[in-house]
Amino acid sequence: MVLHLIEPAAWREALREGAVRPPSLADAGFVHLSTPDQVHLPAQALFPGRRDLALLVVDPARLPDPVRFESGRPEDPAGMLFPHLYGPLPVSAVVAVVPYRPPAPLRLPAPGDAEARARAFFTSLPVRRAVGVGDVPGGVAVLDPDHVRSHDNNRLLVTEAVDAGTVEAAADEVGGNAGWPHRAALLAWAGAEPVAAELRGRGWETEELVLMAREAGRPASAHTSRVETVPQQQVHDFWARSWRQGLASLGADLERTVADLVGREHLNDRVVAVTDLVVREDGAVVASAQLRVDGATAAVDSVLTDPAARGRGHADALLARALELATDAGCDLVVLEASGDDWPRHWYARRGFRPVGSMWGVDRGA
């Protein structure tokens, strides 16, 4: 694989345009790339001290233009050659986008590793959309004080194995300083179940999040004519109704929590390409889904149907349309998270998604 460092805003623009076209393409005729052993050199030369960059993991086999290994800057180590792409970098050649936060170790998924690509997607997006990011043992804390009741936006994101005591101590320290009304973490390394079990014994709520994946492709019989693509604001009322039903036990804090959950959603579209899909009955939204595209990887999220409108194929139509759009965007892999103890994982399995790994969400009150 080869890599390309990019500022987040430039990557979001590339997702709109379909390709990365940095100034070097016009000035020198090529896009600067690096091998994993070299990427620190352009980072130090072009972005000294920056820890908010995105690192594009590129599959050379997907590049339509030649890559040539040539000399870099005069100050680079003698004899070192860098890959130069003589043409724009298609976003469909980018199999993963990971935060570049030296000196944290790089986790670079191989193009054919569906589990690694799914794990990279779901651990990268929260960091890239966060208002604040801080280092903690084994990973980072993501913070968003504007939506503090959203656990997804305010929690530890732990990608290296640590013990339960370390997770608990870090969550208490960060959550206490940030004023979180909860303590939450995503245990995102493979094999985190024993740590989740120990935290469960300490009074934490735990949930297995099954990573599922399938190849992109247009379904044989889609029946997608009922599906509309809409501005996200048109889904807000439907989301709010759905989340009120699921979170009714929160009592007095319900409305503030729902407001945070709805309000956070626009943040995703700042870093990946988001498409919101709905089905209406009598003009009212009764089902929705969201597609998030990040290079060659797409994720399906928020597939919801109003209880009164279930059994009519709306979710199937939404999923089929999402798969069509992912294919049209050049994605080869579609991923999602499903709760390990709930029925939707089996629904997705019947539609071609296979389990490829697990992560664990853990949370408790402050």
Disulfide bonds with the S-S distance in Angstrom:
none
